[in-house]
Amino acid sequence: MTAQRLFDKVWERHVVASPDGEPALLYIDLHLIHEVTSPQAFEGLDLAGREVRRPDLTLATMDHDVPTIGIDKPIEDPMAAEQIARLRDNCAKHNITLHALGSVEQGIVHVIGPQLGLTQPGMTVVCGDSHTSTHGAFGALAFGIGTSEVEHVLATQTLRQTKPAGMAVNVTGDLPRGCTAKDLALGIIRTLGTGGGVGSVIEYRGPAISALSMEGRMTVCNMSIEGGARAGMIAPDDTTFAFLEGRKYSPKGAEWEGALDLWRGLVTDPGAHFDHEITVDAAALRPAVTWGTNPAQSVSIDDQVPDPAAFTTPALQQLAERALTYMDLTPGTAIRDISVDTVFIGSCTNGRLEDLREAAEVVRGRKVYPGVRALVVPGSARVKEAAEAEGLDRYFTDAGFEWRSAGCSMCLGMNGDILAPGERSASTSNRNFEGRQGPGGRTHLVSPAVAAATAVAGHFSAPGDL
Amino acid sequence: MAGVQQISGRAVALNRRDVDTDQIIPAAWLKLVGRTGFADGLFSAWRTDPNFVLNQPGANEAKILVSGANFGCGSSREHAVWALHDYGFQTVVAPSFADIFRNNCVNSGVVPAQVTDEGSARLFSALAADPQAEAIVDVAARTVAIPSAGVTEQFELSDFAQWQLLEGLDDIALTLRHGTSIEEYEADRPTWLPTVAAG
């Protein structure tokens, strides 16, 4: 038998039909939906008189534009309120389970799926959100889709997909102390470039990947899309199984044993060929800070703002110049000399309990620098609850952080948690695009530990600097 | 959805790579619950710059957007395609597209015309020389041409996407032809795979 990649194995198990001259029809095991990219899909379904084929394989939550303060009060923003009401109505009408604002299971889609044990190895998972790649951390094939595709999945539980190429990202060496999964993700994207993964499913491989916790693996897979990849995957192993065992939707008893047998086979066979391959040396990494307006534009915290002339192609030089103008940065400025106005800790990239622990450890017994606005937005209501049970909320609030309720919040600035024009943030989110966190806002992507240290120092800092 | 055969008209050159969907339609616009009404949101931050290409005379009549590599990267928001369409763009010509954006285009009847790097450079030169030039995108022939400059470039588009665009097909109806295969597949799925409990 031909040696297969992890991705081929998952793909093949989900092909429902492969008609001549058409992309394959793939079965979807789990469809996550939220308020922002679903209303038009439900409308299309209703106009065509179609039903949701598998409400039992569909889960809805509210995350993108929900408030993170005063969640017990009516939503002030009338447009957000309307969108949320639509989701409620659509779920009720089509018998879809909804973890609504205020529910203990509510949270960012990509945080709640794994938390509930719904995301399992070998599954196909889709959502109308590009960061669906997060779920690939479990050895699932998980990718973001548009609203027309959301409608297609609702109606058919399948998607028509051209098979992507397979790319290996080999991570050699061990992550140095003080470096986190976020620094690794940013380092990989720096090597890959914003479009290097287009048309490919990445498999992250190597000892530094195996050494990561599930939270860390989710951070790495989450940002696959920032390198353009269709999805990112990591072969499931004992770390994966230990995370899943006993969760609400994980298999139980004899079924658990059966599932384990199957999951252990979800690895790339020796000798399997990848269409593309890159290598990243984890040992050479340092805490990363982005300086530009795409996630590939990052340097180590020990470095300076780069000179656009140092880039290899005119297109990259032009991009760097434009980015520095937008970011109001001068080449040669030490990253540590850049001051921030706001620190945001949260998002589907870094809003899980482990992330909050890392940040809390740094701020414990310290104070947020005067004039800096600092927010912690847990990725889910359960994360918030667990953090509070450990007392993390008090470390944050004693230091001067705002302790919010779960949602996407300032990652994309739909809910009013935004930067003012010209404001600069250190953010644990995933995108530093122009205006991403609010029109005219300037975003620097960092790990939770760097975000926390930066909040204390008022300028970019690693925990060791404090 | 209406089929699209040929698009002729003014082309706008946005010579930049990595144009992300947050720029195409900023998040504040994603609160709309319909598929229309996004035209004013298209590139709204960049349009505050008087020199931006969409602020040049005649740009509001353009049907063809010519841009750089990795167009439509970032967020999966199909609103980006709806905004382009609402403004009047029926096609985007670029050397490469982000995967989700490309699918969204085809599903919303906007043609993602992927040309070579060299072809892209020739189109940009022709438009720099004559910004008023008429361009023609022919979906059946998979070509984009600027006749006044004597430029004709082939573009890549899968046969299936081409068929969908030409005919304006209902993708879901096409899939439902495979209803029996879907049922058979479902009957074979392991029973321990998770199903979401009601309520």
Interface residues (C-beta under 8 A of the other chain):
Chain A: V16 A17 P19 G21 E22 P23 L25 Y27 D29 L30 V36 T37 P39 Q40 E43 A48 R50 R53 P55 D56 L57 T58 L59 H64 D65 D77 M79 A80 E82 Q83 R86 N95 T97 G117 L118 Q120 M123 G128 D129 S130 F143 G144 I145 G146 T147 S148 E149 E151 H152 A155 T156 Q157 T158 R160 T162 P164 T194 G195 V198 G199 I225 E226 G228 R230 Y249 S250 P251 E255 G258 A259 L262 N294 A315 Q318 L319 R322 L412 G413 M414 R431 F433 E434 G435 R436 P439 G440
Chain B: R16 R17 D18 D20 D22 Q23 P26 A27 A28 L30 K31 L32 V33 G34 R35 A45 G68 A69 N70 C73 G74 S75 S76 R77 E78 H79 V81 S96 F97 A98 D99 I100 N103 N104 N107 S108 S158 D159 F160 D170 D171 I172 L174 T175 L176 H178 S181 I182 Y185 E186 R189 P190 T191 W192 L193 P194 T195 V196 A197 A198 G199
